[in-house]
Each structure stands twice: as C-alpha cells, then as structure tokens.
Amino acid sequence: MRDVYSAVADPTRRRMLQLLAETDELSLHEIMAHFEISRTAVSKHLAVLAEAGLVADRRAGRETRYRLNAAPLREIQTWVSTYERFWTDRIEQLRKLLEEDTMSQTDTVAVNLDVEMKSPIDKVWHALTDSATLSKWMLFKTNDFKPVVGHTFQFKDAPYYDGIIDCEVTEVDEPNRLSYTWSTEGVDGQPHTTVVTWTLSAAGDGATRLQLEQTGFRPEAKQEIGGAKAGWKGQLDALQEVLASS
C-alpha cells in the first residue's frame, strides 16, 4: 500500500480526487478531459491513488470507470485535527487583537451642541467662514481660514492660552456643512486631533438651526471634553451676539 500522504502530495492527484468527489464515477477519457497531460500520465496518477486506496475502479464494457474512496483520508483528517486547537487558540487571539484595535479606533467621544441662531442661514455661514468675522466671536483672535477643502490654517492668540490649533478643511458644502480637523496638544502633552463639523439648516422666521459636533475625543480625556463643551458654548453665545449686531 502506498502512503496516503505521498499520494495526495501531488496537485494533479488532488485535482483528480476533487473531480471524483463531485461525481459518482468517471472514465479515464472523462478524467483526461480536465488535464493537459498524456493518457499514460493520467493512468499513472490514478494508479498511485489506487495503491493508496483512494480510488476504486470497475470494468464497464470496454472501459474502466473510477470512483472515490474517501475512507483513507480520515487518517489525514485525524492528523490535522491534532493541530486544530493550536490554530483555534491563535485565531481567537487574533480576533481579540482585532477587536481591541477596532475599539481603539472607534470608541471615542463627541461633543455636541445644537442652537438656534436668530439670523438667516447665509449670514450664519458667512460668520463661520469669513476670517475677519471668525476673529470677532472665536476665542482665538487670529486665523488664516479659507473655506477651501485641503486648506491648512491655524487658530491662535487666545486669552490665557499660548497654544496654536492646527487645522485642515475637509468638507465645504455651502451653506449647509463645514468640517475641519482640530489638532492640538492634549493635557497629557501628546498631540491629538479631533474633527469639528458645523451643520446648518434653515428654521422658521428666518432663523438657522446650527449644530456643532466635535468628534474623536478619547473617553479618558475628561478634562479636554469638559473644556471643549464649555469653550464652544461660550463661543456660540459670542456668535449670537455678533450676528445680532451686524
């Protein structure tokens, strides 16, 4: 008897086993149709499989028909199953690592504020995108903002804060949506980037609903989150005053 492992080591013989597994029986001529090798080569491969007990044959008139005998493959299955726990453990470890990585990327906190501005949407949009007007209500009195996707700019010169906010415009959909990154140094001294998104929609009586969302805060950064909420609330109040006086 030929060793079953050596019998299935050849890719041509494995393909023959697959063909036989997909049908009840095949003749030599039918098997040959699937390979670009000689009749003699096909016969030799079938002989190897027969010696390993993987193929049985029978005479049907003037031809020999072949069928699969899968029983010897149980030996391979038993051998491979001894490593199943090895791979199961490692796949589980990989799954946990991927879950942790996904959580680290998606498990963030957002700051949300929703206010009604008593001004038309075009006027509110102008206040959000005009550099000079931004300086009137933003905490930061200097900026080089432009409502152009890809434009990088800075907010700086804020009272009691000597840091600089580095930003990049990521979305401009006048007059309904504006988004830019907000990169600064966290309380831990490490650089951190969030995304600020303004969403505008017309309300009744010429007013505008203004929604602010700043996403990407780490859950443990409670001081930064609290500071962002308080800071934006004060700046939105200042925006309301600037709009009312203009």
C-alpha positions in Angstrom: 0.0 0.0 0.0 1.3 3.4 -0.9 1.4 6.1 1.8 -1.8 8.2 1.6 0.2 11.4 2.4 2.5 10.9 -0.6 -0.5 10.1 -2.7 -2.2 13.4 -2.1 1.0 15.4 -2.1 0.8 15.9 -5.9 -1.6 18.8 -7.0 -2.6 16.8 -10.1 -3.7 13.9 -8.0 -5.5 16.2 -5.6 -7.4 17.6 -8.5 -8.4 14.1 -9.6 -9.7 13.4 -6.2 -11.8 16.6 -6.3 -13.2 15.6 -9.7 -14.2 12.2 -8.4 -15.7 13.7 -5.3 -18.0 15.8 -7.5 -19.5 12.8 -9.4 -20.2 9.2 -8.9 -17.8 7.8 -11.4 -15.6 8.9 -14.3 -14.0 7.1 -17.1 -10.3 7.5 -18.0 -11.4 9.5 -21.0 -13.6 11.8 -18.9 -10.8 12.4 -16.4 -8.3 13.2 -19.2 -10.5 16.0 -20.5 -9.6 18.0 -17.4 -5.8 17.8 -17.8 -3.3 18.8 -20.4 -1.1 15.6 -19.8 -0.9 12.4 -21.7 -3.1 9.3 -21.2 -0.2 7.5 -19.8 0.5 10.2 -17.2 -3.2 10.2 -16.1 -3.1 6.4 -15.8 0.0 6.6 -13.6 -1.6 9.1 -11.3 -4.7 7.0 -11.0 -2.5 4.0 -10.2 -0.9 5.9 -7.3 -4.2 6.9 -5.9 -5.5 3.3 -6.2 -2.4 2.0 -4.4 -3.2 4.3 -1.5 -6.8 3.0 -1.5 -8.2 6.4 -2.5 -9.6 5.3 -5.8 -11.6 2.2 -6.8 -12.2 1.1 -10.3 -14.5 -1.3 -12.1 -14.9 -2.5 -15.7 -17.9 -1.3 -17.6 -17.9 -2.9 -21.0 -14.7 -1.8 -22.8 -13.8 1.0 -20.4 -12.7 1.3 -16.8 -14.6 3.6 -14.5 -13.1 5.2 -11.4 -14.7 6.4 -8.2 -13.5 8.0 -5.0 -12.9 6.0 -1.8 -12.6 8.7 0.8 -12.0 6.4 3.8 -8.2 6.6 3.8 -8.5 10.4 4.0 -9.7 10.0 7.6 -6.1 9.4 8.6 -5.1 12.8 7.3 -8.1 14.4 9.0 -7.2 12.8 12.3 -3.6 14.0 12.0 -4.7 17.6 11.0 -7.2 17.7 13.9 -4.4 17.4 16.4 -3.4 20.9 15.4 -6.9 22.3 15.4 -6.6 23.5 19.0 -3.3 25.2 18.1 -5.0 27.2 15.3 -8.2 27.8 17.2 -6.3 29.4 20.1 -4.3 31.6 17.7 -7.3 32.6 15.7 -9.1 33.6 18.9 -6.0 35.6 19.9 -6.1 37.3 16.6 -9.8 38.0 16.9 -9.3 39.7 20.3 -6.4 41.8 19.0 -8.6 43.0 16.0 -11.5 43.8 18.3 -9.2 45.8 20.6 -7.7 47.6 17.6 -11.2 48.4 16.3 -12.3 49.7 19.7 -9.2 51.9 20.0 -10.2 53.4 16.6 -13.9 53.8 17.1 -14.5 54.0 20.9 -14.3 57.8 21.0 -16.5 60.6 22.5 -18.1 63.5 20.7 -19.1 66.9 21.9 -22.4 68.0 20.5 -24.2 71.4 20.7 -27.4 72.4 19.0 -28.6 76.0 19.0 -30.9 78.3 17.0 -29.4 81.4 15.6 -31.8 84.3 15.0 -30.2 85.0 11.7 -30.7 83.7 8.1 -28.6 80.7 7.1 -26.4 82.7 4.6 -25.5 85.2 7.3 -24.5 82.4 9.8 -22.5 80.6 7.1 -20.6 83.9 6.4 -19.8 84.2 10.2 -18.4 80.6 10.2 -16.3 81.0 7.0 -15.1 84.7 6.9 -11.7 85.0 8.6 -12.4 88.5 9.9 -15.8 87.6 11.3 -14.4 84.4 12.9 -11.9 86.6 14.9 -14.8 88.5 16.4 -16.5 85.6 18.1 -13.9 82.8 18.3 -11.8 82.5 21.4 -8.8 82.7 19.0 -8.3 86.2 17.7 -6.0 85.3 14.8 -6.7 82.9 12.0 -6.0 82.4 8.3 -9.1 80.4 7.5 -10.4 79.9 3.9 -13.4 77.7 3.1 -11.5 75.5 0.6 -11.1 71.8 1.0 -7.5 70.9 1.7 -6.6 74.4 3.0 -4.5 74.3 6.2 -4.8 77.1 8.7 -4.3 78.0 12.3 -6.2 79.4 15.2 -4.0 81.3 17.7 -3.8 84.3 20.1 -6.4 83.2 22.6 -6.6 84.8 26.1 -4.9 82.7 28.8 -3.8 80.2 26.1 -0.5 80.4 24.3 -1.0 77.3 22.1 -1.8 77.1 18.4 -4.6 75.0 16.8 -3.5 73.4 13.5 -6.4 72.7 11.2 -7.3 71.5 7.7 -10.5 72.0 5.9 -12.0 68.6 5.0 -15.6 69.4 3.8 -17.3 72.5 2.4 -20.9 72.3 1.4 -22.2 75.9 1.3 -24.3 76.9 3.2 -25.1 73.6 4.9 -22.0 71.9 6.1 -18.4 72.7 7.1 -15.8 70.4 8.6 -12.2 70.8 9.5 -9.6 68.9 11.7 -8.6 70.4 15.0 -5.1 69.4 16.2 -3.7 70.5 19.5 -1.6 69.3 22.4 -3.6 67.3 24.9 -3.4 67.6 28.7 -1.0 64.6 28.6 1.4 66.6 26.4 0.7 64.4 23.3 -0.7 65.8 20.0 -4.3 64.9 19.5 -6.6 65.5 16.5 -10.4 65.8 16.5 -12.8 66.9 13.8 -15.1 69.9 14.1 -18.3 69.8 11.9 -20.8 72.6 11.5 -24.3 71.7 10.1 -26.7 74.4 9.2 -30.4 74.2 8.3 -32.9 76.9 7.8 -35.5 77.3 10.5 -38.8 79.2 10.7 -39.0 83.0 10.7 -35.6 83.5 9.1 -33.7 81.7 11.8 -31.0 79.0 11.4 -30.5 75.8 13.3 -26.8 75.4 13.9 -25.4 72.0 15.1 -21.8 71.6 16.2 -20.1 68.3 16.6 -16.5 67.7 17.6 -15.6 64.1 17.3 -12.6 62.0 18.2 -12.1 62.6 21.9 -10.6 59.8 23.9 -13.0 58.6 26.6 -10.4 59.1 29.3 -9.7 62.7 28.3 -12.5 64.1 30.5 -10.7 67.4 31.1 -10.4 68.0 27.3 -14.1 67.1 26.8 -15.3 69.3 29.5 -13.2 72.2 28.3 -14.4 71.8 24.7 -18.1 71.8 25.8 -17.6 75.0 27.9 -15.4 76.7 25.4 -17.8 76.1 22.4 -20.8 77.1 24.5 -19.2 80.5 25.2 -18.1 81.0 21.6 -21.6 80.2 20.3 -23.0 82.8 22.7 -20.5 85.3 21.3 -21.5 84.3 17.7 -25.1 85.0 18.6 -24.1 88.5 19.7 -22.0 89.2 16.6 -24.9 88.1 14.4 -27.3 90.3 16.2 -25.2 93.4 16.0 -24.3 93.0 12.3 
